[in-house]
């Protein structure tokens, strides 16, 4: 589990971090990918690290959910796996939002780093 203690430059950095975290709940890795690609020079290092960590986590969850593409066996596993992954994703996102709001260390379980 990676841990980042946020040090935001101003309220805009905090707002960007919260927006990326919230949008990742619904659009998986797309908002954090946009933040990683476009916002590196416009935001603080901690906001960029939170976006990068969230991108790695969400991409791993998305790739894990692709098991549902496999006929029959994947469909049966997906019936159980997809709701569990979605609930787990919501729990991680809410905990990350609470950490950013309080200014404490943000902890997101990152099993593999793609970026």
N, C-alpha and C positions, 0 to 999 in steps of 0.2 A: 504494500500500500504506500503510494507516494504521498508526501505531505509538503504543502507549500504554505508559508506564512505570508499573507498578502501585505504588500506595502504599496498602496495606491498613491499616485501623484495627486489626484483630485477626485471629485465626485464623478466625473465623466468616466474615469477608469473603473470605478466601482460599478457604475451603471452598465458599462459594456460587459463586465464580467457577469453581472446578474442577468443581463439580457441573453448572453450566450448560454448560460446555464439553463435558464427557463426555456429558451427555444430548443435546446437539445432534448428536452423532455418529449417534445412532439415531433421533431424532425431529425432525430438521432444525430449523426455526425456532420450533417451539412452546415449548421450554424458555426460549430467550432472549427470546421475546415475553412470556412470563409474568414473567420477571425484569425486563424493561424496564417493564412495566405496574405491577407490584406492589411492587417492591423499591427504588424510587428513594429513598424517605426512610429506608429501613432499612439501607442499605449505603453504603460509601464511594463517592466520585465515580469512582474508577478501576474499581471493580467494576461500577458502572453503565455506564461507558463501554465496558468490555470486553463486557458483555452487549449493549449497543446496536450495537457494531461487529460482533459475532457474529450478531446478528439480521439486520443488513443483508446480510452475506455469505451466510448460510443462506437467506434469502428470495430472493436473486438466484439461487443454485444451484437452489432449488426451482422458480422461474419458468422457468429455463432448461431444466429437465427436463420441463416441460409440453409441450415440442415433440413428445413421444411420442404425444400425443393425436391429432395429425394423421394421418389414415389413409395407409397405404402408405409415403409419403415419410418421414413422422415416425417410423413404426415402424422403417424401415431406419436412419435417422439415430440413433434411440434405442437400437438394438442396440449401437452403438459409443459413443454419448455417455453413456448412463447409467452403465455400468461405469467409464468414465474419470472422470466427475464424482464418483462415490462414492469411488474411490481417491484423487482429489485432495482430497476433503473429509476423508478420514481423515488424510492427510498434514498438512493445515493444522491439524486438531484436535490431532494429536499434537505438532506444533511449538508450538502455543499452550499446551498443557498443560505442556510442558517449560519454556517461558518463564515461566509463572505459578509453577511450582514453584521455579525459580531466582530469581525476583524480577526478572528482566531485562525488557526491553521486549517487549511482546506485539505481533506483527506479523500482521495478517490482511488478505489482499487484498480490499478492498472496492471493487468497480467502480462501484457506485451506492449512494447513501445514501437509503433510504426514510424513516428516522426521524432 
